[in-house]
Amino acid sequence: MEAISDLPRAERIELAPGYSVSRVINGCWQLSDGHALDAPIDFDDVMHAFFELIDHGFTTFDCGDIYTGVEEFLGTLVARLKRGEGPASADDIQIHTKYVPDLDILADVTFNHTESIIDRSLRRLNRDALDLVQFHWWDYNVPGYVEVALDLLKLKEKGKIRNIGVTNFDAPHLKEIVDAGVPIVSCQSQYSLFDRRPELALSKYCEGANIKHVCYGTLAGGLLAKRWEGVGAIKPETRSQVKYLQVLEDSVGYEGYQKLLELLEKIASHYGVSVSHIATKYILGRPSVACTIVGVRNSHHVADNCKIFGFELSPEDEAAITAFLNGYPRLQGDCYTLERESPRYKNIIHMNVNEEEQGGNDALASE
């Protein structure tokens, strides 16, 4: 068995001038309270995994103000690094969080409210400034998202935020914010073999505007894995799998899903890797994509994540995957439109969490 120390290190990319991140970002939504439907999380093991990942160049972490308990856990990681307990200093890691005003208060969001949430994230994360704040807005029909983005710019000018991004915006609404003068460095959206909505317009806009595309859902909550080959009825193990089963049904369907797993396994066997590696590498190779977010729930994931950077997909294999996907329908609408408008998708999303610090966690993004 190959030792972890011998595995490849993470590749890096600049999100903004002078600010580099790992191309595979450690996703932390799966650590939030209530995400796992059955199995508890061993947080001591997660901390051990984080130390190993940092040691292999996976220094970037993704969380959110509404991922219950996650900012605090990462704040503990920062504190331990500051005490010299880990493989790097606290300044050597990057933590990306989100600002997600509750749906019920969208019309009344003020600068003071926004600053209070940013200040809370600073306290939780044990940081003097937030590396990247990714802004989400639940309902475009409620005005104010441009003004709130400008408020984040004011907080950047005050030194509380280093970089501003967005999450779950489509191209037209992202353009409004950019045209207002907000220096957006990244856009996080769902992008996977099941969900190719970014290809409609967002990817092209991000390329033209020099906005780095950060993708979540690349492994569909773990559904893009060999273990599901030949499995008929899938019982979801996490809230993200509940969500991605809907995405699966509305794209390739269950029959197409099994055929896709067969194709990915055939390609994976050629490189000596797994189905999940092929799925991740394919998305990393798409135009405009800077990074993918891969969830980490235990130390078993460390070696798997390292292997992503040990091979390159051939153009022929990429073309074979694309040709297969083109034989199936795409999800309807633009990026995150279904999640905003379809009752079936909205029913599994919690849109009022920020004002309930002990509440559940949101389903706007996952790994």
C-alpha positions in Angstrom: 0.0 0.0 0.0 1.4 3.4 -1.0 2.4 5.6 1.9 0.6 8.9 2.2 4.0 10.7 2.2 4.6 9.4 -1.3 1.4 10.7 -2.8 1.1 13.8 -5.0 0.7 17.2 -3.4 -2.2 19.4 -4.3 -2.0 21.8 -7.3 -2.5 25.5 -6.6 -4.1 28.4 -8.5 -4.4 32.1 -7.9 -7.9 33.3 -7.2 -6.7 36.8 -7.0 -3.3 38.5 -7.5 -1.1 37.3 -4.7 -3.8 34.9 -3.3 -3.4 31.3 -4.1 -5.5 28.3 -3.0 -5.4 24.5 -3.5 -7.3 23.4 -6.6 -9.2 20.8 -4.5 -10.7 22.7 -1.6 -11.6 20.8 1.6 -15.3 21.0 1.9 -16.8 21.2 5.4 -20.6 21.3 4.9 -20.6 17.6 5.7 -19.4 18.4 9.2 -22.3 20.7 10.0 -24.8 19.7 12.7 -27.6 17.5 11.2 -25.9 16.8 7.9 -25.3 13.1 8.6 -28.6 11.2 8.8 -27.2 8.3 10.8 -23.4 7.9 11.5 -21.9 10.4 14.0 -18.7 12.3 13.1 -15.4 11.6 14.9 -14.1 15.2 15.1 -10.7 14.1 16.5 -10.2 12.1 13.3 -11.4 15.0 11.2 -8.8 17.2 12.8 -6.1 14.6 12.1 -7.3 14.5 8.5 -7.0 18.3 8.3 -3.5 18.2 9.5 -2.5 15.6 6.9 -4.3 17.5 4.1 -2.5 20.7 5.0 0.8 18.8 5.0 0.1 17.7 1.4 -0.8 21.2 0.1 -4.6 21.0 0.6 -4.5 24.2 2.6 -7.9 25.7 1.6 -11.2 25.1 3.5 -14.7 26.0 2.5 -17.4 26.6 5.1 -20.4 29.0 5.7 -21.9 31.2 8.3 -25.0 28.9 8.2 -23.1 25.6 8.5 -23.9 25.0 12.1 -20.8 24.4 14.2 -18.3 24.4 11.3 -16.9 27.9 11.6 -16.2 27.2 15.3 -14.5 23.9 14.4 -12.3 25.6 11.9 -11.6 28.2 14.5 -10.3 25.5 16.7 -8.0 24.3 13.8 -6.7 27.9 13.5 -6.0 28.1 17.3 -4.1 24.8 17.2 -2.0 25.9 14.3 -1.3 29.2 16.1 0.0 27.1 19.0 2.3 25.2 16.7 0.5 21.9 16.9 0.1 21.3 13.2 2.2 21.0 10.1 2.0 24.7 9.1 1.2 28.1 10.6 -2.3 29.5 10.7 -1.2 32.0 8.0 -0.5 29.2 5.6 -4.1 28.1 5.3 -7.1 29.7 3.6 -10.6 29.6 4.9 -13.5 30.6 2.7 -16.8 31.3 4.4 -20.2 32.6 3.1 -22.6 35.3 3.9 -26.2 34.1 3.6 -28.9 36.5 4.8 -32.1 34.8 5.8 -34.9 34.7 3.3 -37.3 36.3 5.8 -35.1 39.4 6.3 -33.8 40.0 2.7 -35.8 43.2 2.3 -34.5 44.6 5.5 -30.8 43.7 5.4 -28.7 46.7 6.5 -25.0 47.4 6.6 -25.0 47.0 10.4 -26.6 43.5 10.1 -24.0 42.5 7.4 -21.2 43.7 9.5 -22.5 41.9 12.6 -22.5 38.6 10.7 -19.0 39.2 9.3 -17.8 40.0 12.8 -19.3 36.8 14.1 -17.5 34.8 11.5 -14.2 36.5 12.4 -14.8 35.5 16.1 -15.7 32.0 15.2 -12.9 31.4 12.8 -10.3 33.1 15.1 -9.2 35.4 12.3 -8.4 39.1 12.0 -9.7 39.2 8.4 -11.7 36.7 6.3 -9.8 35.4 3.3 -12.9 35.1 1.1 -16.6 35.8 1.8 -19.0 34.2 -0.7 -22.3 36.0 -0.9 -25.6 34.3 -1.5 -29.1 35.8 -2.1 -32.2 33.7 -1.9 -34.6 35.6 -4.0 -33.8 37.9 -6.9 -37.3 39.3 -6.8 -36.4 40.9 -3.5 -34.2 43.9 -4.3 -31.0 44.6 -2.4 -28.4 42.1 -3.5 -26.3 44.7 -5.3 -26.4 47.0 -2.3 -25.5 44.2 0.1 -22.5 43.3 -2.2 -21.4 46.9 -2.0 -21.6 46.7 1.8 -19.3 43.8 1.7 -16.9 46.0 -0.4 -17.1 48.6 2.5 -16.1 45.8 4.9 -13.2 44.9 2.6 -12.1 48.5 2.7 -12.3 48.3 6.5 -9.9 45.4 6.4 -12.4 42.8 7.7 -12.5 40.9 4.3 -9.7 40.2 1.9 -11.6 38.9 -1.1 -15.3 38.9 -2.2 -17.0 36.1 -4.1 -20.5 34.9 -4.7 -22.2 31.6 -4.5 -25.2 30.3 -6.5 -25.5 33.3 -8.7 -26.3 33.0 -12.4 -24.5 35.1 -15.0 -27.0 38.0 -15.4 -27.2 38.7 -11.7 -23.5 38.3 -11.1 -22.9 40.8 -13.9 -25.1 43.3 -12.1 -22.9 43.1 -9.0 -19.7 43.3 -11.1 -21.0 46.3 -13.1 -21.8 48.1 -9.8 -18.0 48.0 -9.1 -17.7 45.1 -6.7 -14.4 43.2 -7.3 -15.7 39.7 -7.4 -12.8 37.2 -7.5 -14.8 33.9 -7.5 -18.2 32.4 -8.2 -19.1 29.1 -6.4 -21.8 27.0 -8.1 -22.9 23.4 -8.4 -21.2 21.7 -11.3 -21.0 17.9 -11.8 -21.6 15.2 -14.3 -25.2 15.3 -13.2 -25.5 19.1 -13.2 -24.0 21.0 -16.1 -26.1 24.2 -15.8 -23.0 26.4 -15.6 -22.2 25.6 -19.2 -25.3 27.6 -20.3 -23.8 31.0 -19.5 -22.0 31.2 -16.2 -18.7 29.5 -17.3 -18.4 31.8 -20.3 -19.1 34.9 -18.3 -16.6 34.0 -15.6 -13.9 33.4 -18.2 -14.6 36.8 -19.8 -14.7 38.7 -16.5 -11.7 36.9 -15.0 -13.7 35.4 -12.2 -12.6 32.1 -11.0 -15.2 29.3 -11.0 -15.3 27.2 -7.8 -17.4 24.1 -8.1 -19.3 22.1 -5.4 -21.3 19.0 -5.7 -18.7 17.5 -8.0 -19.1 14.0 -6.4 -22.8 14.5 -5.8 -22.5 13.8 -2.1 -20.6 10.6 -2.7 -23.0 9.2 -5.3 -20.3 9.2 -8.0 -18.5 6.2 -6.6 -18.1 2.5 -7.5 -19.9 1.3 -4.4 -23.2 2.2 -6.1 -22.7 0.1 -9.2 -25.7 -2.3 -9.5 -27.5 -0.8 -6.5 -31.2 -0.4 -7.2 -32.8 1.6 -4.4 -30.4 4.0 -2.8 -31.1 5.0 0.8 -29.5 8.4 1.3 -27.0 8.6 4.1 -26.7 12.4 4.3 -28.8 15.4 3.5 -26.6 16.1 0.5 -27.4 12.7 -1.0 -31.1 13.5 -0.6 -30.5 16.6 -2.7 -28.3 14.9 -5.3 -30.6 12.0 -5.8 -33.1 14.6 -7.1 -30.4 16.0 -9.4 -29.6 12.4 -10.6 -33.3 11.6 -11.3 -33.7 14.8 -13.4 -30.5 14.4 -15.5 -29.3 10.9 -16.4 -31.9 9.0 -14.4 -31.2 5.7 -12.6 -30.6 3.7 -15.8 -28.2 6.3 -17.2 -26.6 6.5 -13.8 -25.6 2.9 -13.8 -24.3 3.2 -17.4 -22.3 6.3 -16.4 -20.7 4.5 -13.4 -19.7 1.7 -15.8 -18.1 4.1 -18.2 -16.3 5.9 -15.4 -15.1 2.7 -13.9 -13.7 1.6 -17.2 -11.8 4.8 -17.6 -10.6 4.7 -13.9 -9.2 1.2 -14.3 -6.9 2.5 -17.1 -5.3 5.0 -14.7 -5.4 2.9 -11.6 -7.7 5.3 -9.8 -11.4 5.4 -8.7 -14.7 6.6 -10.2 -14.6 9.7 -8.0 -11.2 10.7 -9.3 -12.4 10.6 -12.8 -15.5 12.6 -12.0 -13.4 15.3 -10.2 -10.7 15.4 -12.9 -13.3 15.9 -15.6 -14.8 19.0 -13.9 -11.4 20.4 -13.1 -10.7 20.3 -16.8 -13.7 22.3 -17.8 -13.3 25.9 -19.1 -13.3 28.5 -16.3 -13.0 26.0 -13.5 -10.3 26.9 -11.0 -11.2 24.6 -8.1 -13.6 21.9 -7.0 -14.7 21.4 -3.4 -14.5 17.8 -2.1 -16.0 17.0 1.3 -13.9 15.6 4.1 -15.5 13.6 6.9 -12.6 11.4 8.1 -8.9 10.7 7.6 -9.7 7.9 5.0 -10.3 10.7 2.5 -6.8 12.1 2.6 -5.1 9.5 0.3 -8.0 9.6 -2.1 -7.8 13.4 -2.5 -4.1 13.3 -3.1 -4.5 10.8 -6.0 -6.5 13.4 -7.9 -3.2 15.0 -8.9 -1.4 11.9 -9.9 -2.8 11.6 -13.4 -4.3 13.5 -16.3 -7.3 12.5 -18.3 -6.7 12.0 -22.0 -8.6 14.1 -24.5 -10.2 10.9 -25.8 -11.5 10.0 -22.3 -12.8 13.5 -21.7 -14.6 13.3 -25.1 -16.1 9.9 -24.3 -17.6 11.3 -21.0 -18.9 14.4 -22.8 -20.5 12.4 -25.6 -22.2 10.2 -23.0 -23.6 13.1 -21.1 -24.8 14.8 -24.2 -27.2 11.9 -24.7 -29.1 12.9 -21.6 -31.1 16.0 -20.6 -29.6 18.8 -18.6 -31.3 20.1 -15.5 -33.8 22.8 -16.3 -33.0 26.5 -16.0 -29.9 28.4 -15.1 -27.6 27.9 -12.1 -29.6 27.4 -8.9 -32.9 28.3 -10.6 -34.6 25.0 -9.6 -33.5 25.5 -6.0 -35.0 28.9 -6.0 -38.3 28.2 -7.8 -39.1 24.4 -7.8 -41.1 23.4 -4.7 -39.6 19.9 -5.0 -36.1 21.3 -4.7 -36.9 24.1 -2.2 -38.5 21.7 0.2 -35.1 20.3 1.4 -33.5 23.7 1.8 -33.4 25.7 5.0 -33.5 29.4 4.1 -33.8 30.9 7.6 -30.8 29.9 9.6 -28.6 32.9 10.3 -30.9 34.3 12.9 -31.2 31.0 14.7 -27.6 30.2 15.8 -28.7 26.9 17.1 -30.9 26.0 14.1 -30.4 23.4 11.4 -27.9 23.8 8.5 -28.6 24.9 5.0 -28.6 22.9 1.8 -27.5 25.6 -0.6 -24.1 24.1 -1.1 -22.5 20.7 -0.5 -19.7 18.4 -1.4 
